[in-house]
Amino acid sequence: MKYDIQVTKTTQSNLPKVDFNNIPFGKVFSDHMFIADYRDGAWTDLRIVPFGPFEMHPANMTLHYSQTIFEGMKASKNQGGVPMLMRPELHSQRLNKSADRMCMPHVPEALFLQALHELIGLDSEWIPSLPGTSLYVRPYMYATDEFIGVRPSETYKFVIFTCPVGAYYSKAVNLVTEQTFVRAVNGGTGEAKAGGNYAASLLPAKLAQAAGYDQVVWMESPEFKKVQEVGTMNLFFVIGDKVLTPSNSGAILKGITRKNFLEILAKRGIQTEERDIFIDEIVEAYMDGTLKEIFGAGTAAVVSHVASLTHNDLKMTLPPLEERKIGNMLKAEIDGLRNGTVEDVYGWLTPIKVAAEV
């Protein structure tokens, strides 16, 4: 299905103002954004307009009851300069899964994908080309009813904007297990990419940083024995010749980078296990010398190497980065796919079509 998306181009591009050799993450925004409004059971007024602020009523329901969900994805250019997306359909599907949990409407996958193509096609010059850089893409939806009272909104706004970004993490991180606060529990909103989940993570992270750590490893309550995630990323361990990651139990986000990693590892014949992982077995592996790597997996950083993990009084220091075979391989594979230096044997990449071709 082809949607009628009205396009209003900016009269003054901000592109000449950008220093692509020094791009702070999440602070520089491209020229345009896509907007759609949900009214009377349908998405209407589909448009691409110059990037800018919204006017919002003080009783906007999302400000009070947090009906808001989002996705994070990247666009890059291959060696021929063609803009590319990696598995955009999975992001559309996950957005709608989040919408289900937060009692929000679906965005049709065809609309999601067409909006991506037209927006990124229009702002393709904003895609940086230096190693480790990309165009970060943020689709999100929020409630727009002007009403004070706990019920689902009847109207919503779906928006996509983009921003050129540099590397998200520049160094290996030092972690501590979190044994007071929890990120999510089965039956909660942990599988939804919902704004409130991230707000709830801020205090534990701030306390960990005040204590000299970079982030926390979330544990499952009430026993605080099973590990879940690291900060806002899925978590991987390399023990011996196996790569372990916690199973998607309902409290853990179904990460698309996580999924990519598991498929890459399977194709390479590397043994993986998706299961409950207990902190005691991580400590045991560290003590017997078989704990080789810990890393986070996410769209923004791709791989976030862990320098150390502290649990109670034990600080587990991991081997130097140059010895991290699995994490380095996975990051190189994803980065290589994005920039076209690695052949896409998986069929994951989709070239961006300019607006006239969509």
C-alpha positions, 0 to 999 in steps of 0.5 A, spaced: 500 500 500 502 506 498 500 512 503 500 519 501 505 523 505 505 530 504 512 533 504 514 540 506 521 542 505 525 546 510 527 553 507 534 553 511 538 547 512 542 546 518 547 541 515 552 546 513 553 548 521 554 540 523 562 538 524 561 531 522 568 530 525 565 531 532 558 529 533 555 529 540 550 523 541 543 525 541 544 533 540 544 534 533 538 533 529 537 533 521 532 538 517 526 534 517 521 529 521 515 525 519 508 526 523 502 522 523 496 523 527 491 518 530 484 520 530 477 516 530 481 509 529 485 511 523 492 515 522 491 521 518 495 527 516 501 524 514 506 529 513 514 530 513 515 537 515 521 541 518 524 539 524 521 543 530 518 543 537 511 541 538 505 545 542 502 541 547 496 542 552 498 542 559 493 536 560 496 532 555 495 525 557 502 522 556 505 527 561 501 525 566 500 517 565 506 516 560 503 512 554 509 513 550 513 508 546 519 508 542 524 505 537 532 506 536 535 504 529 540 506 525 541 508 517 548 508 514 551 508 507 555 502 503 561 503 499 557 506 493 554 511 498 547 508 498 543 509 504 541 503 508 537 500 513 538 494 517 532 489 518 527 495 519 521 491 519 523 488 526 523 495 529 516 496 526 514 489 529 517 491 536 514 498 536 507 494 535 508 489 541 510 495 545 503 498 543 500 492 545 502 492 552 501 500 553 494 500 550 496 504 544 494 503 536 498 499 531 502 503 526 501 499 520 508 496 518 507 499 510 506 506 513 512 505 518 517 503 512 514 508 507 515 514 512 522 511 514 524 511 506 521 518 505 524 521 511 531 518 510 531 519 503 530 526 503 535 527 509 540 522 506 546 527 506 545 527 514 548 520 514 555 521 516 561 517 513 566 516 518 567 509 522 563 509 528 558 514 526 551 513 523 544 516 522 540 515 528 533 514 527 528 515 533 520 513 531 516 514 537 508 514 539 505 518 545 498 520 547 495 526 545 488 527 549 487 533 553 484 530 559 486 528 566 483 521 568 487 514 568 484 511 561 487 510 554 488 516 550 483 516 544 488 520 540 496 519 538 502 522 535 507 518 531 513 521 529 520 519 526 526 524 527 533 523 525 540 525 528 547 524 526 551 520 531 558 518 533 560 513 538 555 512 544 560 509 548 568 510 547 571 505 553 569 499 556 565 500 562 565 498 570 559 495 572 556 493 579 550 488 580 544 492 583 541 489 589 536 494 591 532 496 585 529 492 579 528 494 572 522 490 571 518 483 573 515 478 569 508 481 567 510 488 568 512 492 562 520 490 561 518 487 554 515 494 552 520 499 549 516 504 554 519 511 556 517 509 564 522 503 564 528 508 562 525 513 567 525 508 573 533 506 571 535 513 572 536 513 580 540 506 580 544 508 575 546 515 578 547 512 585 552 507 581 556 512 578 556 516 585 560 510 587 565 510 581 561 505 576 558 506 570 552 502 570 548 497 573 547 489 572 539 488 573 538 482 577 531 479 578 527 480 584 526 478 590 532 473 590 537 478 586 540 471 584 538 471 576 542 477 572 537 480 567 540 486 563 546 491 563 543 499 564 538 499 557 542 493 554 541 486 553 547 482 556 552 477 554 557 473 557 563 468 554 564 462 558 569 457 556 567 456 548 560 458 550 556 465 549 550 466 554 545 471 554 539 471 559 532 468 556 527 473 554 522 471 560 517 477 559 522 482 563 527 483 558 527 487 552 527 483 545 533 486 543 534 486 535 541 487 536 541 481 541 537 477 535 542 479 530 548 477 535 545 470 536 544 469 528 551 471 527 554 466 532 549 460 530 552 461 522 559 461 525 558 455 529 559 458 535 555 455 541 550 459 544 545 458 550 539 463 552 537 461 559 537 463 566 543 465 568 545 466 575 550 471 578 553 465 582 555 461 576 559 468 573 563 468 579 565 461 579 567 462 572 571 468 574 574 464 579 576 458 575 579 463 569 573 461 564 570 468 564 572 471 558 568 476 556 562 480 558 558 485 554 552 489 552 548 489 546 544 495 543 543 499 537 546 505 539 553 502 542 552 495 538 557 492 543 559 495 550 565 492 553 565 491 560 572 492 563 569 489 570 563 487 574 563 488 582 558 483 586 558 484 593 566 485 595 568 481 589 571 485 583 571 481 577 576 484 572 576 482 565 581 481 560 584 486 555 579 489 549 584 486 544 583 479 547 575 479 546 574 475 540 567 474 540 565 482 542 570 484 537 568 480 532 560 481 533 561 489 533 566 488 526 560 484 523 555 489 524 559 495 523 561 492 516 554 490 514 552 497 515 558 500 511 558 495 506 565 492 507 562 485 509 557 481 505 550 481 507 549 474 507 543 474 512 539 479 507 538 484 513 540 490 509 534 494 505 537 500 501 533 507 502 529 509 496 528 516 495 521 519 495 520 519 488 521 511 488 517 509 494 
